[in-house]
Amino acid sequence: MLLRDIQSTEKLRKLPLEQLQPLAEQLRDYIIDTLSSHPGHLASSLGVVELTVALHYVFNTPDDKLVWDVGHQSYAHKILTGRGEQFSSIRTYGGLSGFPRMEESPYDAFGTGHSSTSISAALGMATASKLQGNTSRSHIAIIGDGALTGGEAFEALNNVGGSKANILIILNDNGISIDKAVGGLDRYLTRITSSRHYNQLKNKVWRRLEGGEGGRRHDQSINFFQRLTSTVKTAALGGSNLFESLGIRYFGPVDGHDMQQLVDTLRRLKDIEGPKLLHIFTQKGKGLRQAEKDPITYHAPGKYDIRTGNQIVQNTADQPLKYQEVFGRTILELANQNPAIVGITPAMLSGCSLTIMQHAMPDRVFDVGIAEQHAVTFAAGLAAQGMMPFCNIYSTFAQRAYDQIIHDVALQRLPVVICLDRAGIVGEDGATHQGAFDLAYLRPIPNLTVCAPMDEHELRNMMYTAQLPGHGPVVIRYPRGSSVHSDWESAFKEIQVGEGRCLRKGSDVAIISLGHPGNDALAAAEELQQQGISAAVYDMRFLKPMDTSLLDEIAAAVYRRIVTVEDGVRMGGFGEAVMEYLAEKHPAETSKVCILAIPDQFVPHGTVAELKADCHIDKASIVLAAQL
Ligand SMILES: Cc1ncc(C[n+]2csc(CCOP(=O)(O)OP(=O)(O)O)c2C)c(N)n1
């Protein structure tokens, strides 16, 4: 088998051109086979198989640098760069990461996971190469049409255009982000790729350039190619080309599944100096019928039947709903009662379940593209004019919007409800995606209320409370996946802001938790009971304002031990907030405190259970801490 023999990129580069497409087919089959039982990001990787082969064929990797934006599409790259045999370990504890990681391979020129960074990183590399006197190295950013909507990508394009850097940007345009691509850029790219006039002329250009048997290149003048394509582009677009206007030479669009054309084009571009962009169009999910038809579901489909391609859907009929679904259903319910409510998502429409509200109220849901900063300030603008925006962002991606939360929302006390989905340990997506930092980075911000539900009823009540008048900005953070009870549809109750609660009385030990980890705290208390240790459990609900009178009560009860547990980083987090208060008001209690939180290290990929155990924030760790 061809793929098995290609253990290195040197070998790949020795193959005759006509063997590249069969190799691509084998790669594609290997990805489809493996991911059927080892779930991961499927559709994006399938779409760039030909591109990946062509890039490693034409460029001298790893000396030439490939930066994969987001990195979820880098599976073929991993297989071709010596990681084929380990591929089935992808996203598992101790196995290959689902994203490029510099530590993992010299071929992973830059680690990614969060979107829209590739052009900045490649420009930095190109600038470094120049300063170091290396003029022959190529620096290539591969970015999707979704990732290109991110602000950082635009900032980088602006910077690239003003430079003479030797950088090639490959725009992988499949018209899909995770959900359908949105916005003016998407329309612009569609206009380029679908212009009949443009494509007719372009095809003539390519025919003239390619010609010959077996794809042998004619000795065509690159100048002619550039002159003609640029005239055609201007004609087709009825004006200037966005990229050219910024000072980046635009080439394409070309069919990203046509190996011959890709290889020919990349070879030509390799010799052209300065900033350039190649626009390719690809089909997301290429090669698996279901993924081609439904790339949104097959972005990361979980397990599927290798014979039929159909998803293996677990029967969840009597399982609790996911927190995401509770959010999605609850916001619709609230929006039906409160006409000021609108929903905002930066490109995670189905992931956060805003689709439910979108179907019912399309005018009141806004997918703003991969643009967390914009999402927050857009929400602030809406709130400034009397609307009640619920802006749903994954905890890890909200890191992008820190200044906007401080400067645009909190400082102006605007009533924006920021729902941080996927807070805490997220599992297989690994270090780039853990929602580990939000408690610590939100705690110092004045005017913010920050709370975390322990179950779906609390989530509903927090959402209900947040949209009542007079609360200012509220952050509600909740984890990925299953909530707790099966009767999610409770009547709304207002929660007193800043009020915690005692969930279980006890006399030996106090366990103080925030949000979902309270369920582990309760289970731990149960286990401790069987060991003859009486543990009280307190659910603080609010990181800020913190219920200091409840902390006074806990201090007054004089427990033998006080254990705090949270699914966020220790430094600056919830446990330290408790400790800080006790140190000021009840110093005698501080020696009893044991803080269970994520230690000062990045949390890798694995199952949530494995990672919680690793970070000592699981039930067993609570039991152990209480026994000391
Ligand atoms: C800052 C940030 N926000 C959101 C995401 C979640 N996310 C991962 S992939 C993706 C869509 C990327 O679309 P595109 O670049 O077109 O790549 P495709 O999957 O279509 O190949 C999104 C929104 C992310 N990785 N980073």
The ligand as an ORCA input file, in Angstrom:
! r2SCAN-3c Opt
* xyz 1 1
  C     -11.352     31.834     18.392
  C     -12.143     30.619     17.982
  N     -13.489     30.688     17.943
  C     -14.206     29.599     17.591
  C     -13.582     28.434     17.265
  C     -14.398     27.192     16.950
  N     -14.202     26.741     15.575
  C     -13.404     25.703     15.271
  S     -13.368     25.373     13.653
  C     -14.431     26.619     13.318
  C     -14.852     26.863     11.915
  C     -13.699     27.084     11.026
  O     -14.160     27.266      9.734
  P     -13.157     27.277      8.537
  O     -11.972     28.100      8.889
  O     -13.904     27.674      7.319
  O     -12.643     25.789      8.444
  P     -13.419     24.477      7.934
  O     -13.790     23.721      9.179
  O     -14.605     24.882      7.136
  O     -12.421     23.742      7.138
  C     -14.827     27.270     14.480
  C     -15.789     28.379     14.551
  C     -12.174     28.407     17.322
  N     -11.486     27.296     17.039
  N     -11.488     29.510     17.665
*
